[in-house]
Amino acid sequence: MDALTLFGLLAVIAMLIFYALEDRSTWFILAFAGACALASIYGFLQGAWPFGVVEAIWAGVAVWRWRGKTLRAEAPR
């Protein structure tokens, strides 16, 4: 297994773990976004640009979800 494949594997494993833990803390949503960004980088480096684009979109969606949950948690009730 070369270094690029290992990088992609670790990024996808991190995505899986952080996705499973999202209900525990909003920080896991942000960590999921970071893992998606890493998977996007892997996709572009590997030459699978559609994968890179989709993962970049997922990273953006996760950041948007994290921001929304963070703002709702800080809002006065």
Steps between C-alpha positions, in 0.01 A plus 500: 500500500651832396489820705217658298276196542572493874417873523165438325422203721569697818290794376200275428537315832506839679184600311325183616603542863411870522168446323409231754585737787320812369215476751743522793642845424490766234880474488465156340303665219791737444745209516286320240530808278878489537508131414286569192748770396784250536307246293444771239872569483559127461250484213670780310851361565390156390353635178135427583383862478125416527572339839702807599216734403234300686711478814566876486124557484450265797762696693311822429168347604654374825646843581159655427332244736763561770453876477121469516509275806759718671296817444180332623679381813625853574165672435311617808187301574 
